[in-house]
Amino acid sequence: MVLAVFLAALLLLFVIVRHNVGVPFLAMIAGVAVYENWGAQFANYISEWLPGTSVMWVQYAIYGMLVVGFPLILYLRAGKSGLFGVLRIAESCVFAVILTIMVADTLAGIFAFDNLAYDIASFLSSIRGIAMIIGIIAAYVDVFLFHSGKTW
């Protein structure tokens, strides 16, 4: 149920707000790359620096900031999308799905998943590759169509 609520909230946010998704999507992918190469080491350093802090929770916080927090801040500060109509809605859906895929493991560590959440997570992980390709293409198209706060 947790993943269904998370996915529905993201879809609602992205469809209603109608901001440019391209840059935040690419920032999310960059956040994953940075976390995979540097996040665990930085979490261990912070845990040693702050005694009594769980490494797992520090890792969740760093991952959340890099993959969810910063891209959502960029999204909320972005201008209107360069895409329109069905393309914008499709891009918003892909962004919400990819973001849900990226945080599914972290949410599983924080919340107890029920059967619905496991079913959603397994389905989303099965379409992860194609969703990433579609999302990256849509993000680049959105970035190219967005120019100085005005759409073409």
mmCIF file of the C-alpha atoms, coordinates in Angstrom:
data_MODEL
# 
_entry.id   MODEL 
# 
loop_
_atom_site.group_PDB 
_atom_site.id 
_atom_site.type_symbol 
_atom_site.label_atom_id 
_atom_site.label_alt_id 
_atom_site.label_comp_id 
_atom_site.label_asym_id 
_atom_site.label_entity_id 
_atom_site.label_seq_id 
_atom_site.pdbx_PDB_ins_code 
_atom_site.Cartn_x 
_atom_site.Cartn_y 
_atom_site.Cartn_z 
_atom_site.occupancy 
_atom_site.B_iso_or_equiv 
_atom_site.pdbx_formal_charge 
_atom_site.auth_seq_id 
_atom_site.auth_comp_id 
_atom_site.auth_asym_id 
_atom_site.auth_atom_id 
_atom_site.pdbx_PDB_model_num 
ATOM 1   C CA . MET A 1 1   ? 0.000  0.000  0.000   1.00 0.00 ? 1   MET A CA 1 
ATOM 2   C CA . VAL A 1 2   ? 2.930  2.323  0.724   1.00 0.00 ? 2   VAL A CA 1 
ATOM 3   C CA . LEU A 1 3   ? 4.177  2.180  -2.863  1.00 0.00 ? 3   LEU A CA 1 
ATOM 4   C CA . ALA A 1 4   ? 0.680  2.705  -4.269  1.00 0.00 ? 4   ALA A CA 1 
ATOM 5   C CA . VAL A 1 5   ? 0.219  5.833  -2.138  1.00 0.00 ? 5   VAL A CA 1 
ATOM 6   C CA . PHE A 1 6   ? 3.704  7.111  -3.025  1.00 0.00 ? 6   PHE A CA 1 
ATOM 7   C CA . LEU A 1 7   ? 3.145  6.525  -6.742  1.00 0.00 ? 7   LEU A CA 1 
ATOM 8   C CA . ALA A 1 8   ? -0.325 8.103  -6.679  1.00 0.00 ? 8   ALA A CA 1 
ATOM 9   C CA . ALA A 1 9   ? 0.975  11.176 -4.810  1.00 0.00 ? 9   ALA A CA 1 
ATOM 10  C CA . LEU A 1 10  ? 3.798  11.652 -7.319  1.00 0.00 ? 10  LEU A CA 1 
ATOM 11  C CA . LEU A 1 11  ? 1.463  11.232 -10.279 1.00 0.00 ? 11  LEU A CA 1 
ATOM 12  C CA . LEU A 1 12  ? -0.950 13.752 -8.835  1.00 0.00 ? 12  LEU A CA 1 
ATOM 13  C CA . LEU A 1 13  ? 1.852  16.244 -8.140  1.00 0.00 ? 13  LEU A CA 1 
ATOM 14  C CA . PHE A 1 14  ? 3.430  15.917 -11.579 1.00 0.00 ? 14  PHE A CA 1 
ATOM 15  C CA . VAL A 1 15  ? 0.179  16.069 -13.538 1.00 0.00 ? 15  VAL A CA 1 
ATOM 16  C CA . ILE A 1 16  ? -1.241 19.030 -11.624 1.00 0.00 ? 16  ILE A CA 1 
ATOM 17  C CA . VAL A 1 17  ? 1.883  21.188 -11.344 1.00 0.00 ? 17  VAL A CA 1 
ATOM 18  C CA . ARG A 1 18  ? 2.940  20.778 -15.016 1.00 0.00 ? 18  ARG A CA 1 
ATOM 19  C CA . HIS A 1 19  ? 6.541  21.816 -14.571 1.00 0.00 ? 19  HIS A CA 1 
ATOM 20  C CA . ASN A 1 20  ? 9.524  20.831 -16.650 1.00 0.00 ? 20  ASN A CA 1 
ATOM 21  C CA . VAL A 1 21  ? 10.453 17.247 -15.736 1.00 0.00 ? 21  VAL A CA 1 
ATOM 22  C CA . GLY A 1 22  ? 13.593 16.961 -17.870 1.00 0.00 ? 22  GLY A CA 1 
ATOM 23  C CA . VAL A 1 23  ? 16.207 18.493 -15.583 1.00 0.00 ? 23  VAL A CA 1 
ATOM 24  C CA . PRO A 1 24  ? 14.835 16.911 -12.359 1.00 0.00 ? 24  PRO A CA 1 
ATOM 25  C CA . PHE A 1 25  ? 14.731 13.508 -14.070 1.00 0.00 ? 25  PHE A CA 1 
ATOM 26  C CA . LEU A 1 26  ? 18.355 13.818 -15.121 1.00 0.00 ? 26  LEU A CA 1 
ATOM 27  C CA . ALA A 1 27  ? 19.231 15.063 -11.611 1.00 0.00 ? 27  ALA A CA 1 
ATOM 28  C CA . MET A 1 28  ? 17.572 11.959 -10.154 1.00 0.00 ? 28  MET A CA 1 
ATOM 29  C CA . ILE A 1 29  ? 19.706 9.718  -12.345 1.00 0.00 ? 29  ILE A CA 1 
ATOM 30  C CA . ALA A 1 30  ? 22.805 11.696 -11.355 1.00 0.00 ? 30  ALA A CA 1 
ATOM 31  C CA . GLY A 1 31  ? 21.797 11.348 -7.696  1.00 0.00 ? 31  GLY A CA 1 
ATOM 32  C CA . VAL A 1 32  ? 21.647 7.568  -8.053  1.00 0.00 ? 32  VAL A CA 1 
ATOM 33  C CA . ALA A 1 33  ? 25.088 7.526  -9.675  1.00 0.00 ? 33  ALA A CA 1 
ATOM 34  C CA . VAL A 1 34  ? 26.580 9.751  -6.973  1.00 0.00 ? 34  VAL A CA 1 
ATOM 35  C CA . TYR A 1 35  ? 25.033 7.659  -4.188  1.00 0.00 ? 35  TYR A CA 1 
ATOM 36  C CA . GLU A 1 36  ? 26.233 4.372  -5.676  1.00 0.00 ? 36  GLU A CA 1 
ATOM 37  C CA . ASN A 1 37  ? 29.799 5.670  -5.922  1.00 0.00 ? 37  ASN A CA 1 
ATOM 38  C CA . TRP A 1 38  ? 30.036 7.781  -2.791  1.00 0.00 ? 38  TRP A CA 1 
ATOM 39  C CA . GLY A 1 39  ? 26.953 7.518  -0.551  1.00 0.00 ? 39  GLY A CA 1 
ATOM 40  C CA . ALA A 1 40  ? 27.863 4.486  1.560   1.00 0.00 ? 40  ALA A CA 1 
ATOM 41  C CA . GLN A 1 41  ? 31.330 5.847  2.338   1.00 0.00 ? 41  GLN A CA 1 
ATOM 42  C CA . PHE A 1 42  ? 29.915 9.235  3.307   1.00 0.00 ? 42  PHE A CA 1 
ATOM 43  C CA . ALA A 1 43  ? 27.255 7.563  5.481   1.00 0.00 ? 43  ALA A CA 1 
ATOM 44  C CA . ASN A 1 44  ? 29.956 5.614  7.331   1.00 0.00 ? 44  ASN A CA 1 
ATOM 45  C CA . TYR A 1 45  ? 31.931 8.817  7.847   1.00 0.00 ? 45  TYR A CA 1 
ATOM 46  C CA . ILE A 1 46  ? 28.881 10.635 9.240   1.00 0.00 ? 46  ILE A CA 1 
ATOM 47  C CA . SER A 1 47  ? 28.077 7.677  11.504  1.00 0.00 ? 47  SER A CA 1 
ATOM 48  C CA . GLU A 1 48  ? 31.585 7.736  12.929  1.00 0.00 ? 48  GLU A CA 1 
ATOM 49  C CA . TRP A 1 49  ? 31.432 11.501 13.344  1.00 0.00 ? 49  TRP A CA 1 
ATOM 50  C CA . LEU A 1 50  ? 28.042 11.369 15.137  1.00 0.00 ? 50  LEU A CA 1 
ATOM 51  C CA . PRO A 1 51  ? 28.203 8.502  17.629  1.00 0.00 ? 51  PRO A CA 1 
ATOM 52  C CA . GLY A 1 52  ? 24.964 6.648  18.196  1.00 0.00 ? 52  GLY A CA 1 
ATOM 53  C CA . THR A 1 53  ? 23.748 7.301  14.666  1.00 0.00 ? 53  THR A CA 1 
ATOM 54  C CA . SER A 1 54  ? 22.658 4.264  12.693  1.00 0.00 ? 54  SER A CA 1 
ATOM 55  C CA . VAL A 1 55  ? 24.506 3.868  9.398   1.00 0.00 ? 55  VAL A CA 1 
ATOM 56  C CA . MET A 1 56  ? 21.322 2.562  7.783   1.00 0.00 ? 56  MET A CA 1 
ATOM 57  C CA . TRP A 1 57  ? 19.337 5.711  8.620   1.00 0.00 ? 57  TRP A CA 1 
ATOM 58  C CA . VAL A 1 58  ? 22.150 7.956  7.435   1.00 0.00 ? 58  VAL A CA 1 
ATOM 59  C CA . GLN A 1 59  ? 22.249 6.012  4.162   1.00 0.00 ? 59  GLN A CA 1 
ATOM 60  C CA . TYR A 1 60  ? 18.462 6.405  3.792   1.00 0.00 ? 60  TYR A CA 1 
ATOM 61  C CA . ALA A 1 61  ? 18.786 10.153 4.426   1.00 0.00 ? 61  ALA A CA 1 
ATOM 62  C CA . ILE A 1 62  ? 21.602 10.613 1.911   1.00 0.00 ? 62  ILE A CA 1 
ATOM 63  C CA . TYR A 1 63  ? 19.804 8.522  -0.695  1.00 0.00 ? 63  TYR A CA 1 
ATOM 64  C CA . GLY A 1 64  ? 16.583 10.427 -0.076  1.00 0.00 ? 64  GLY A CA 1 
ATOM 65  C CA . MET A 1 65  ? 18.311 13.784 -0.499  1.00 0.00 ? 65  MET A CA 1 
ATOM 66  C CA . LEU A 1 66  ? 20.179 12.826 -3.669  1.00 0.00 ? 66  LEU A CA 1 
ATOM 67  C CA . VAL A 1 67  ? 17.464 10.821 -5.416  1.00 0.00 ? 67  VAL A CA 1 
ATOM 68  C CA . VAL A 1 68  ? 14.207 12.364 -4.159  1.00 0.00 ? 68  VAL A CA 1 
ATOM 69  C CA . GLY A 1 69  ? 14.854 15.627 -2.335  1.00 0.00 ? 69  GLY A CA 1 
ATOM 70  C CA . PHE A 1 70  ? 17.030 17.583 -4.735  1.00 0.00 ? 70  PHE A CA 1 
ATOM 71  C CA . PRO A 1 71  ? 15.185 16.464 -7.906  1.00 0.00 ? 71  PRO A CA 1 
ATOM 72  C CA . LEU A 1 72  ? 11.821 17.398 -6.342  1.00 0.00 ? 72  LEU A CA 1 
ATOM 73  C CA . ILE A 1 73  ? 13.173 20.813 -5.336  1.00 0.00 ? 73  ILE A CA 1 
ATOM 74  C CA . LEU A 1 74  ? 14.404 21.290 -8.910  1.00 0.00 ? 74  LEU A CA 1 
ATOM 75  C CA . TYR A 1 75  ? 11.009 20.187 -10.201 1.00 0.00 ? 75  TYR A CA 1 
ATOM 76  C CA . LEU A 1 76  ? 9.102  22.623 -8.021  1.00 0.00 ? 76  LEU A CA 1 
ATOM 77  C CA . ARG A 1 77  ? 11.423 25.487 -9.062  1.00 0.00 ? 77  ARG A CA 1 
ATOM 78  C CA . ALA A 1 78  ? 11.360 24.605 -12.780 1.00 0.00 ? 78  ALA A CA 1 
ATOM 79  C CA . GLY A 1 79  ? 9.350  26.468 -15.366 1.00 0.00 ? 79  GLY A CA 1 
ATOM 80  C CA . LYS A 1 80  ? 6.457  25.066 -17.303 1.00 0.00 ? 80  LYS A CA 1 
ATOM 81  C CA . SER A 1 81  ? 7.102  21.980 -19.371 1.00 0.00 ? 81  SER A CA 1 
ATOM 82  C CA . GLY A 1 82  ? 8.102  22.213 -23.019 1.00 0.00 ? 82  GLY A CA 1 
ATOM 83  C CA . LEU A 1 83  ? 5.948  19.186 -23.727 1.00 0.00 ? 83  LEU A CA 1 
ATOM 84  C CA . PHE A 1 84  ? 2.201  19.427 -24.015 1.00 0.00 ? 84  PHE A CA 1 
ATOM 85  C CA . GLY A 1 85  ? -0.881 17.229 -23.887 1.00 0.00 ? 85  GLY A CA 1 
ATOM 86  C CA . VAL A 1 86  ? -0.418 13.498 -23.866 1.00 0.00 ? 86  VAL A CA 1 
ATOM 87  C CA . LEU A 1 87  ? 3.385  13.760 -24.078 1.00 0.00 ? 87  LEU A CA 1 
ATOM 88  C CA . ARG A 1 88  ? 3.577  15.798 -20.875 1.00 0.00 ? 88  ARG A CA 1 
ATOM 89  C CA . ILE A 1 89  ? 1.263  13.414 -19.037 1.00 0.00 ? 89  ILE A CA 1 
ATOM 90  C CA . ALA A 1 90  ? 3.232  10.398 -20.294 1.00 0.00 ? 90  ALA A CA 1 
ATOM 91  C CA . GLU A 1 91  ? 6.505  12.015 -19.206 1.00 0.00 ? 91  GLU A CA 1 
ATOM 92  C CA . SER A 1 92  ? 5.032  12.761 -15.777 1.00 0.00 ? 92  SER A CA 1 
ATOM 93  C CA . CYS A 1 93  ? 3.891  9.147  -15.443 1.00 0.00 ? 93  CYS A CA 1 
ATOM 94  C CA . VAL A 1 94  ? 7.314  7.821  -16.429 1.00 0.00 ? 94  VAL A CA 1 
ATOM 95  C CA . PHE A 1 95  ? 9.044  10.181 -13.973 1.00 0.00 ? 95  PHE A CA 1 
ATOM 96  C CA . ALA A 1 96  ? 6.719  9.070  -11.165 1.00 0.00 ? 96  ALA A CA 1 
ATOM 97  C CA . VAL A 1 97  ? 7.252  5.397  -12.010 1.00 0.00 ? 97  VAL A CA 1 
ATOM 98  C CA . ILE A 1 98  ? 11.053 5.736  -12.135 1.00 0.00 ? 98  ILE A CA 1 
ATOM 99  C CA . LEU A 1 99  ? 11.133 7.705  -8.893  1.00 0.00 ? 99  LEU A CA 1 
ATOM 100 C CA . THR A 1 100 ? 8.985  5.016  -7.265  1.00 0.00 ? 100 THR A CA 1 
ATOM 101 C CA . ILE A 1 101 ? 11.297 2.299  -8.586  1.00 0.00 ? 101 ILE A CA 1 
ATOM 102 C CA . MET A 1 102 ? 14.305 4.162  -7.197  1.00 0.00 ? 102 MET A CA 1 
ATOM 103 C CA . VAL A 1 103 ? 12.872 4.511  -3.689  1.00 0.00 ? 103 VAL A CA 1 
ATOM 104 C CA . ALA A 1 104 ? 11.107 1.134  -3.426  1.00 0.00 ? 104 ALA A CA 1 
ATOM 105 C CA . ASP A 1 105 ? 14.002 -0.555 -1.612  1.00 0.00 ? 105 ASP A CA 1 
ATOM 106 C CA . THR A 1 106 ? 14.414 2.358  0.780   1.00 0.00 ? 106 THR A CA 1 
ATOM 107 C CA . LEU A 1 107 ? 10.689 2.424  1.524   1.00 0.00 ? 107 LEU A CA 1 
ATOM 108 C CA . ALA A 1 108 ? 10.776 -1.354 2.092   1.00 0.00 ? 108 ALA A CA 1 
ATOM 109 C CA . GLY A 1 109 ? 13.464 -0.789 4.719   1.00 0.00 ? 109 GLY A CA 1 
ATOM 110 C CA . ILE A 1 110 ? 11.428 1.891  6.479   1.00 0.00 ? 110 ILE A CA 1 
ATOM 111 C CA . PHE A 1 111 ? 7.856  0.592  6.159   1.00 0.00 ? 111 PHE A CA 1 
ATOM 112 C CA . ALA A 1 112 ? 6.419  -2.889 6.299   1.00 0.00 ? 112 ALA A CA 1 
ATOM 113 C CA . PHE A 1 113 ? 5.299  -3.864 2.798   1.00 0.00 ? 113 PHE A CA 1 
ATOM 114 C CA . ASP A 1 114 ? 2.074  -5.727 2.215   1.00 0.00 ? 114 ASP A CA 1 
ATOM 115 C CA . ASN A 1 115 ? 1.300  -7.969 -0.770  1.00 0.00 ? 115 ASN A CA 1 
ATOM 116 C CA . LEU A 1 116 ? 0.128  -5.035 -2.884  1.00 0.00 ? 116 LEU A CA 1 
ATOM 117 C CA . ALA A 1 117 ? 3.409  -3.187 -2.354  1.00 0.00 ? 117 ALA A CA 1 
ATOM 118 C CA . TYR A 1 118 ? 5.417  -6.311 -3.239  1.00 0.00 ? 118 TYR A CA 1 
ATOM 119 C CA . ASP A 1 119 ? 3.330  -6.825 -6.381  1.00 0.00 ? 119 ASP A CA 1 
ATOM 120 C CA . ILE A 1 120 ? 3.813  -3.202 -7.424  1.00 0.00 ? 120 ILE A CA 1 
ATOM 121 C CA . ALA A 1 121 ? 7.550  -3.370 -6.681  1.00 0.00 ? 121 ALA A CA 1 
ATOM 122 C CA . SER A 1 122 ? 8.016  -6.558 -8.706  1.00 0.00 ? 122 SER A CA 1 
ATOM 123 C CA . PHE A 1 123 ? 6.045  -5.160 -11.653 1.00 0.00 ? 123 PHE A CA 1 
ATOM 124 C CA . LEU A 1 124 ? 7.957  -1.885 -11.581 1.00 0.00 ? 124 LEU A CA 1 
ATOM 125 C CA . SER A 1 125 ? 11.305 -3.648 -11.379 1.00 0.00 ? 125 SER A CA 1 
ATOM 126 C CA . SER A 1 126 ? 10.335 -5.745 -14.429 1.00 0.00 ? 126 SER A CA 1 
ATOM 127 C CA . ILE A 1 127 ? 9.787  -2.577 -16.510 1.00 0.00 ? 127 ILE A CA 1 
ATOM 128 C CA . ARG A 1 128 ? 12.669 -0.601 -15.026 1.00 0.00 ? 128 ARG A CA 1 
ATOM 129 C CA . GLY A 1 129 ? 14.947 -0.730 -18.075 1.00 0.00 ? 129 GLY A CA 1 
ATOM 130 C CA . ILE A 1 130 ? 12.377 0.333  -20.641 1.00 0.00 ? 130 ILE A CA 1 
ATOM 131 C CA . ALA A 1 131 ? 10.991 2.998  -18.299 1.00 0.00 ? 131 ALA A CA 1 
ATOM 132 C CA . MET A 1 132 ? 14.490 4.426  -17.828 1.00 0.00 ? 132 MET A CA 1 
ATOM 133 C CA . ILE A 1 133 ? 15.103 4.586  -21.576 1.00 0.00 ? 133 ILE A CA 1 
ATOM 134 C CA . ILE A 1 134 ? 11.730 6.219  -22.243 1.00 0.00 ? 134 ILE A CA 1 
ATOM 135 C CA . GLY A 1 135 ? 12.268 8.602  -19.322 1.00 0.00 ? 135 GLY A CA 1 
ATOM 136 C CA . ILE A 1 136 ? 15.724 9.661  -20.463 1.00 0.00 ? 136 ILE A CA 1 
ATOM 137 C CA . ILE A 1 137 ? 14.531 10.270 -24.014 1.00 0.00 ? 137 ILE A CA 1 
ATOM 138 C CA . ALA A 1 138 ? 11.524 12.265 -22.750 1.00 0.00 ? 138 ALA A CA 1 
ATOM 139 C CA . ALA A 1 139 ? 13.744 14.227 -20.357 1.00 0.00 ? 139 ALA A CA 1 
ATOM 140 C CA . TYR A 1 140 ? 16.126 15.239 -23.138 1.00 0.00 ? 140 TYR A CA 1 
ATOM 141 C CA . VAL A 1 141 ? 13.234 16.188 -25.421 1.00 0.00 ? 141 VAL A CA 1 
ATOM 142 C CA . ASP A 1 142 ? 11.714 18.259 -22.605 1.00 0.00 ? 142 ASP A CA 1 
ATOM 143 C CA . VAL A 1 143 ? 15.062 19.960 -21.927 1.00 0.00 ? 143 VAL A CA 1 
ATOM 144 C CA . PHE A 1 144 ? 15.534 20.758 -25.617 1.00 0.00 ? 144 PHE A CA 1 
ATOM 145 C CA . LEU A 1 145 ? 11.994 22.152 -25.949 1.00 0.00 ? 145 LEU A CA 1 
ATOM 146 C CA . PHE A 1 146 ? 12.346 24.277 -22.828 1.00 0.00 ? 146 PHE A CA 1 
ATOM 147 C CA . HIS A 1 147 ? 14.204 27.494 -23.564 1.00 0.00 ? 147 HIS A CA 1 
ATOM 148 C CA . SER A 1 148 ? 14.723 30.393 -21.149 1.00 0.00 ? 148 SER A CA 1 
ATOM 149 C CA . GLY A 1 149 ? 11.445 29.906 -19.341 1.00 0.00 ? 149 GLY A CA 1 
ATOM 150 C CA . LYS A 1 150 ? 9.438  29.898 -22.563 1.00 0.00 ? 150 LYS A CA 1 
ATOM 151 C CA . THR A 1 151 ? 8.348  26.988 -24.688 1.00 0.00 ? 151 THR A CA 1 
ATOM 152 C CA . TRP A 1 152 ? 8.733  26.954 -28.433 1.00 0.00 ? 152 TRP A CA 1 
# 
